[in-house]
Amino acid sequence: MNSSGPSKLVDPLEDPLPGLGTYEDFNTIDWVREKSKDRDRHREITNKSRQSTVALLHSISDAFSGWLLMLLVGLMAGALAGGIDIAAHWLTDLKEGICLIGFWFNHEHCCWTSNETTFQERDRCPQWQSWAELIAGTSEGASAYIVNYLMYVIWALLFSFLAVTLVRAFAPYACGSGIPEIKTILSGFIIRGYLGKWTLIIKTITLVLAVSSGLSLGKEGPLVHVACCCANILCHLFTKYRKNEAKRREVLSAAAAVGVSVAFGAPIGGVLFSLEEVSYYFPLKTLWRSFFAALVAAFTLRSINPFGNSRLVLFYVEFHAPWHLIELAPFILLGIFGGLWGALFIRANIAWCRRRKSTVLGHYPVVEVLVVAAMTAVLAYPNSYTRMSGAELISELFNDCSLLDSSQLCGYAQPVNMSETSTGNSLADRPAGAGLYTALWQLALALIFKMLMTVITFGMKVPSGLFIPSMAIGAIAGRLLGVGMEQLAYYNHNWLIFKGWCSPGADCITPGLYAMVGAAACLGGVTRMTVSLVVIMFELTGGLEYIVPLMAATMTSKWVADALGREGIYEAHIRLNGYPFLEPKEEFEHSSLAVDVMRPRRGDPALAVLTQDGMTVEEVETLVESTHYSGFPVVVSQESQRLVGFVLRRDLLISIDNARKRQDGIVGASLVAFTEHSPPQPPEAPPFLRLRSILDLSPFTVTDHTPMDITVDIFRKLGLRQCLVTHNGRLLGIITKKDILKHMAQIANRDPDSILFN
């Protein structure tokens, strides 16, 4: 920054000073500045590419780097997800027994090679021994049950203890679902370390442990966090993404799609999830790249084949019977249940998390996790439906009973002329038998258990997703309703609603379909997803003809849940943590003006400003040190207050510090100039410091009479961090994102000081 020679703007290709144009932790990025920086960089590369072959190759590699990065993100996230699936499956089975031919085999793989398995007891083989067989030498009786029970609880406690200890010791950011923070980061907020390598390593390990411990949580939400960590780490390989926060957020949007793609084996659903639920800025280019990355990730996962069934998901189902128009009524009923559960869950969970934050409970996260894990294991073991993992439970509930099923849910009484009533592999509706009645009351108990435990578990200091527990609750409710409808139809064929389409001996009602619709309804009620949820469900299950029931239930659950509370679970957690997030779905309906929200308010001290050429280095440093603002407006003079531009505090400090070290003669008395031409000064005066290159000459401004709803829209759509308020060209004040959030909190009768950061 030499005082002689013409001033030039910041070089877009390489910052003149390290740290210039970067942001402090817990600050909001300036989207407009980042986008213009990238545009300048691109223009420079394009101009140079016409001059030499090397520059042309550099231009081509620069254009291709985005696709290469997407390929790497897809491969890395797909490989990690496959590893997590395999490890979680193995550790979950380890709670019940061990494989003698190799302890690293899970139950299913252990019995694959066995010749002694029978069709009725496919999961029994001599190579796999339960802990009771190993320790007590018997698999029957009370002693065997007690040994198995104790081992189940001990393993659950060990896994949960390891998970919470690793999170506490190495990566505190690895806990929770991660989606509320990802949403906040994608809206332009900086949380350093949240997507770092330590977070990735610890989240991957502890996610496996947390899922295997049997706690009421899923791995799907945290997989979005894992994919975003992969993307953030890989971004450092490419200058274009390393040096530009806005470009990096485009990659993170695509990574969120990758996370859902590998979690559910639903590439298209993943792209729509990113677009509908987490992304703040989603241009068309990001849509294509998300699609490509999700495809690569799904292909990688399919190649690893973690479930050994050539499918991307554990609960792929194929239903044989079509649904009837009359069934829309129970489907909508499931939608209402999903909406009610969603609203109730959000209120209960936020109340519990607030309690955790404000009481002694929050100081002992390890104890809390161990107590919840012990409660979960002790209560879950006696009931076979709560003992199995969430994904297995959903798979069981989605299952359509066939001739060969030995599941308790298929415990129907056999009709006399069975050969006449079965078509292909599907069975006609039959009366419920003793096995099914046992299964139904076990499911009813499992429903209450899952509801209570999910409220307490979500938000603990271990990685915890919400997708699987919510779907499990909905699937249980759906299956219960489905079996009820099936029995109603079986015993009342002559009722008006069943006449004509449900004849005796026909396969009318599919309880598995009700479970699927219920799962979608409950997940929709909790997260308020709609389009992406329906697509995820149809990709999960392959049930293309069941899109209408899914749509009906999902929309109903959203309407019901919205009627009881506008926020989804992720928005509620964002607000609970005080992140500065402007919710795009929230309407601003107040008639206030910009002058009502800006600072300084009436009676406040005047706005801290810099003049374009009248202040010394010492005066500037004193002003910066005596305030905590992240930037300062620059005006022509204190008297005129005509606006020239805006300068960031961080850039100002870095530039002055660098000038003191490198530029001869810069002292406290040196004048600071933000002008293009040198200000006149006496010959014996020290050289002046020109800082025009760090000045934003086009800061966003609104007039004092701009309605706040328009101002809020400008902030949302352009991703601004601050906006200056003028009147006839004179600077009156400033509105920051935090001011808007505080104003909106006051309107909604919430505590405005709950918003923590700049």
Secondary structure, 3 states (H helix, E strand, C coil): CCCCCCCCCCCCCCCCCCCCCCCCCCCECCHHHHHHHHHHHHHHHHHHHCCCHHHHHHHHHHHHHHHHHHHHHHHHHHHHHHHHHHHHHHHHHHCCEEECCCCCCCHHHHHHCCCCCCCCCCCCCCCEEEHHHHHCCCCCHHHHHHHHHHHHHHHHHHHHHHHHHHHHHHCHHHCECCHHHHHHHHCCECCCCCCCHHHHHHHHHHHHHHHHCCCCCECHHHHHHHHHHHHHHHHCCCHHHHCCHHHHHHHHHHHHHHHHHHHHCCHHHHHHHHHHHHCCCCCHHHHHHHHHHHHHHHHHHHHHCCCCCCCCCCCCCCCCCCCCHHHHHHHHHHHHHHHHHHHHHHHHHHHHHHHHHHCHHHHCHHHHHHHHHHHHHHHHCCCHHHHCCHHHHHHHHHCCCECCCCCHHHCECCCCCHHHHCECCECCCCCECHHHHHHHHHHHHHHHHHHHHHHHHCCCCCECECHHHHHHHHHHHHHHHHHHHHHHHHHCCCCCCCCCCCCCCCCCCCHHHHHHHHHHHHHHHHHCCCHHHHHHHHHHHCCHHHHHHHHHHHHHHHHHHHHHCCCCHHHHHHHHHCCCCCCCCCCCCCCCEHHHHCECCCCCCCCCCEECCCEEHHHHHHHHHHCCCCEEEEECCCCCCEEEEEEEHHHHHHHHHHHHHHCCCCCCCCEEECCCCCCCCCCCCCCCEECHHHCECCCCEEECCCEHHHHHHHHHHHCCCEEEEEECCEEEEEEEHHHHHHHHHHHCCCCHHHCCCC
